């Protein structure tokens, strides 16, 4: 459990000035930062207010506690002492879920903050615990190692900052909240930057139709990502070309490049081909640009752990986005011609079951885009193939409470220029690369189809393949003739 918390002076002072200027009775939002178990310290980078809900109502408001035993006439001070907070915990949790996708390695949603009077805060312990529990549950699949959260209270009567830590167990009560030291200082300027370009290629089995082991698209990918997360933890790493062999802090400035090294393992694809109940292979591959931030006092092993966690979180985030789109009738581009396939085409892709009747299925994954944030740091968003950078700008304004004037789309970094592809192949296509489905692989799929179209138009599809054979036969015959002529001369 962290013993002290340091908040970024410039950002938190700005938040306090904004709230004082607005003179609103209450506000709730997310705490963005990092909790370091190595240093026993927490770091707060910024406070992000939760936006109003779909009905335009704030996520936090003040209620008056009714007490029929009290006399009808009471003073203003008595009225303020009986106030409590009303928090839309589900809406705050949804905000936390979407913001978590936009954070890079070393940055997380580490709790909530509330702007309220001292009496309203004390009268709302249970509702605050419920809000913390809702936020932790919403981001659990993106940050499975999160076991502690912060509750930051900005009190305006009297004016002061308080911070409490909370262990995230099955039940969170008022006794779970423990006070800790809180102070303002320089946090963002001391962060070190690490980047990693990571390529992945999953080969997942497609089971026969009617088998009890059939799984949906979502179940297959979530299970594979979980398995890959365990494998990723065992990978060694190189920083700036040097193998990491110690656990000391990094003392050099500038961006540092991390390269992950995996041990040789058995080919999962070959194992899948020997299974009796497998009729095909699902190829899921691409490249991820990962980024992480490290406090200068933390060891380099923490940067490697943050990069690995960011890779898995990025995969999970893209999968979540696809599933969200599935609820809006997002379907595979090609699911076959028979009646079963027609029925499957009516399902969203998150419920889609791949089997032997499935044709090649193509799905472009969202690309990661880096957006400048605070003091030279970045956040990220994921761009769908049909979206523009203006959509990313709107999401940053709504979810991260960024000012419109500070966002310039020309400064956004599209670090992943090529989108990842999801490809379903039949068993025959896997065994025979020369079959029709081979033209839909990750590399060169557009060029190969273009060549096929040109060959059909010119009528040279069959003749081109025989040219090498004819040349070989001609060379052999010429050699024989020359040999006979030389033999007759002798």
BALUMBA-212340 format. One line per 5 residues: for each residue x, y, z of C-alpha. Coordinates in steps of 0.001 Angstrom, whole numbers, plus 500000, padded with zeros to 6 digits. Layout:
BEGIN
X/Y/Z  ...
This chain:
BEGIN
500000/500000/500000  501339/503446/499050  502344/505605/501984  502529/508974/500230  501079/510569/497092
502606/513381/495020  500396/515354/492638  501537/517385/489637  501586/520945/490948  500646/522769/487738
497750/520493/486819  496146/520137/490247  496407/523857/490950  494705/524492/487618  491912/522083/488534
491372/523807/491885  491239/527234/490236  488700/525999/487695  486428/524534/490364  486652/527653/492503
485779/529831/489538  482767/527680/488625  481580/527679/492263  479727/524382/491791  478659/522452/494913
480114/519090/493830  482061/517332/491080  483419/513815/490566  486056/512568/488169  488984/510238/487578
492489/510320/489006  495123/509627/486320  498503/508572/487631  500628/505690/488778  500973/503649/491958
504498/502329/492501  504781/499329/494807  508586/499551/494565  508711/503115/495911  505557/502817/498075
504415/506047/496437  501594/507234/494270  501902/509821/491529  498956/511883/490265  499342/513332/486771
495922/514900/486292  492281/514933/487396  489709/514343/484637  486095/515391/485360  483397/512917/484380
481218/514526/481674  477453/514893/481950  475396/511835/481048  473200/511358/477984  470432/513363/479652
472781/516287/480305  472842/515688/484068  476076/515879/486100  477561/512677/487504  477678/514173/491004
475248/516396/492912  474431/517380/496495  471369/516071/498307  469813/517189/501551  469326/514450/504128
465778/514570/505455  465422/514047/509187  461803/514200/510365  462900/514236/514022  464572/517598/513594
462662/520822/513925  461361/522328/510669  463293/525557/511187  467040/525133/510997  469924/527368/510191
472006/527391/507023  474929/525724/508821  472676/522889/510009  471433/522411/506448  474964/522149/505057
475945/519632/507713  473099/517336/506658  474072/517358/502956  475333/514256/501160  476529/513386/497669
474639/511608/494930  477013/509928/492432  476089/508122/489231  478537/505257/489819  477696/503446/486579
478397/506551/484505  481696/507204/486303  482667/503554/485733  481870/503821/482011  483978/506970/481811
486850/505110/483490  486539/502200/481043  486853/504461/478005  489622/506624/479463  491683/503523/480348
491898/502695/476640  493494/506077/475976  496330/505741/478495  499779/504425/477633  502088/502252/479730
502817/503605/483200  499606/505675/483185  496391/504361/484686  493088/505314/486201  494138/504951/489835
490990/506201/491558  488456/509005/491735  488387/512541/493080  485501/514531/494488  485020/518264/494983
482682/518714/497951  482330/520261/501364  483758/518438/504351  480342/517538/505764  479003/516247/502416
482117/514115/502005  481796/512588/505494  478091/511823/504944  478796/509996/501649  481296/507299/502581
479220/504404/501239  478402/506041/497904  482083/506897/497444  483082/503297/498152  480531/502107/495582
481961/504514/493002  485514/503247/493627  484321/499629/493358  482489/500395/490105  485564/502015/488560
487875/499151/489567  485459/496542/488158  485129/498462/484879  488888/498540/484211  489787/495193/485763
490267/493402/482420  492584/496195/481192  494543/496477/484460  494317/493069/486182  497149/493982/488561
495271/496940/490036  494835/496127/493739  494721/499618/495219  492925/502881/494435  493038/506503/495549
490238/508746/496767  491237/512414/496492  489011/514924/498261  489236/518599/497323  487482/520349/500166
486294/523926/499653  484932/524544/503127  487555/524809/504540  489950/524742/501523  492333/521758/501628
493380/518565/499856  492977/515101/501407  493923/511691/500036  492906/508191/501073  494024/504799/499805
491715/501837/499391  492536/498151/498981  490435/496647/496205  489040/493472/497704  485646/491829/497328
483940/494285/499659  484914/497937/500061  483658/499645/503226  484475/502831/505105  487124/500911/507065
488922/500200/503769  489745/503901/503358  493008/504877/505002  494508/508375/505038  497918/508962/503460
500272/511897/503003  499508/514128/500035  501576/516956/498606  502074/518850/495363  505308/518702/493379
506893/518176/489965  505852/514801/488578  505485/514983/484787  508858/516630/484166  510694/513722/485823
509144/510996/483649  511362/508923/481360  510047/507658/478014  510271/504146/476588  508944/502867/473263
508630/499472/471624  507475/498232/468216  505974/494795/468769  504793/492373/466077  502408/489554/466927
501013/486604/465006  498463/484311/466629  497327/481035/465050  494058/479897/466561  492187/476653/465733
488738/476619/464133  486659/473683/465359  484234/471537/463427  480584/472579/463339  478463/470913/465979
481343/470370/468405  480671/471264/472035  483973/473097/472091  482880/475728/469565  483598/479259/470680
482566/482682/469516  484935/485206/467988  485134/487163/471242  485770/484089/473371  488553/482853/471094
490434/486149/471037  489998/486929/474738  491322/483507/475633  494297/483852/473272  495172/487322/474559
495120/485969/478125  497454/483114/477149  499764/485490/475296  499883/487795/478332  501417/484949/480358
503962/484226/477614  504827/487907/477351  505789/488087/481026  508625/485581/480467  510144/487515/477545
513573/489083/478048  514256/492636/476954  516931/494841/475472  517024/498596/476121  518859/500687/473529
520529/497528/472229  521796/496319/475620  520399/493262/477367  518826/494219/480696  520682/492351/483455
520214/494614/486476  517382/496321/488273  518766/499831/488596  517141/503109/487524  517870/504433/484029
520137/507478/484263  520246/508566/480608  517901/511118/479046  515812/510940/475878  513559/508211/474524
514693/504646/475114  513848/501783/472784  512854/498394/474172  513091/495171/472172  511413/492033/473511
513156/488666/473084  511161/485424/473138  512612/481924/473615  512113/479345/470865  508821/477575/471377
506809/474904/469633  504741/475969/466666  501169/476252/467905  499958/476121/464313  501549/472710/463743
499981/471391/466936  496580/472667/465832  496855/470825/462511  497165/467462/464307  493991/467921/466353
491097/465768/465143  488405/468304/465941  490128/471204/464125  489098/472104/460579  490889/475409/460100
493174/478101/461427  492372/481659/462429  495274/484032/461742  495375/487119/463924  498429/489288/463428
499813/492760/463110  502122/495287/464765  501664/497390/467912  503482/500610/468745  503827/500619/472525
504824/503494/474808  505512/503723/478554  506483/506340/481139  508703/505685/484149  509528/507739/487214
513248/508440/487328  513611/506631/490689  511952/503411/489487  514073/500504/488172  514209/499719/484443
512424/496424/485078  509321/498480/485795  509556/500095/482337  509686/496629/480751  506684/495513/482821
504785/498656/481802  505560/498066/478102  504331/494470/478325  501177/495573/480131  500597/498287/477516
500817/495734/474686  498201/493493/476264  496000/496458/477172  496211/497695/473584  495092/494309/472248
492244/494183/474769  491197/497736/473908  490991/496974/470189  488966/493876/470934  486612/495917/473137
486154/498471/470343  485293/495707/467862  482749/494261/470292  481251/497712/470863  480879/498114/467103
479313/494645/466921  476357/495934/468891  475794/498340/466005  475426/495487/463478  479073/495323/462460
479416/492001/460594  482054/489966/458738  482505/490842/455062  482130/487266/453852  480579/484384/455765
479746/481835/453092  476869/480924/450782  474817/478253/452530  471823/478638/454816  473914/478295/457968
476174/481087/456787  473161/483243/456016  471976/482789/459580  475460/483578/460874  475570/486766/458834
472695/488102/460911  474822/487862/464064  477247/490536/465228  480861/489477/464883  481269/489192/468663
478793/486254/468536  480168/484816/465299  481344/481195/465430  484066/480154/462997  483675/476653/461587
484410/474599/458478  481712/476394/456442  483319/479777/457023  485012/481446/454089  487903/483881/454412
486839/486581/456871  488625/489942/456803  488529/492406/459669  490608/495567/459933  491572/496420/463481
491652/499979/464850  495026/501737/464588  496692/503423/467559  497144/507186/467245  499290/509211/469667
497901/512552/470871  500083/515191/472622  498928/515597/476229  500804/517201/479155  504452/518321/479447
505609/516378/476392  503660/513216/477237  501149/511437/475011  497848/509667/475325  496397/507488/472590
493196/506684/470783  492170/504040/468270  491151/505007/464760  488710/502842/462847  489249/502493/459052
486136/504602/458416  487066/507350/460917  489120/510524/460550  491449/512276/462976  488671/514747/463758
486842/511913/465523  489899/511370/467724  489925/515081/468513  486261/515009/469586  486840/512011/471862
489801/513715/473526  487672/516785/474242  484777/514744/475620  486606/512035/477581  489868/513721/478610
488434/517233/479066  491075/518677/476731  490638/522177/475349  489679/522536/471708  492392/525128/471097
495154/522819/472389  494352/520040/469924  495909/520216/466463  495275/517125/464321  498469/517807/462349
500435/517008/465510  498728/513633/466005  501116/510734/465332  499714/507873/463260  502384/505474/464451
500643/502389/463071  500337/503029/459349  499281/499486/458476  496184/498060/460075  496164/494528/461396
494059/491924/459662  492064/488986/460900  491998/486064/458449  490076/482810/458677  491389/480002/456465
490129/476498/455771  492345/473540/456641  493148/472966/452950  494204/476598/452558  496551/476220/455503
498179/473074/454078  498303/474291/450464  499607/477901/450235  498893/477952/446475  495142/477806/447015
492780/480729/446584  492761/481843/450217  496532/482357/450190  496011/485678/448415  494435/487069/451583
497504/486901/453777  498885/489796/455753  501557/490803/453243  500691/491831/449700  497037/490876/449686
496056/493845/447531  498848/493324/444980  498130/489622/444549  494465/490243/443787  495403/493014/441375
497711/490646/439459  494959/488021/439261  492549/490562/437802  495089/491686/435199  495830/488089/434226
492141/487376/433690  491781/490425/431447  494816/489533/429298  494156/485802/429238  497699/484909/430399
496829/483162/433640  497662/479661/432423  500492/480445/429985  502583/482417/432484  502949/479429/434783
504328/477231/431945  507111/479628/430842  509763/478334/433311  508995/474726/432327  509327/475434/428580
512629/477233/429124  513984/474282/431118  512965/471788/428402  514575/473946/425719  517866/474139/427642
517943/470346/428123  517267/469649/424416  519915/472161/423356  522465/470503/425641  521680/467069/424185
522034/468314/420588  525328/470016/421317  526606/466908/423043  525732/464663/420065  527418/467042/417596
530607/467181/419654  530613/463360/420019  530298/462864/416219  533246/465229/415559  535444/463166/417865
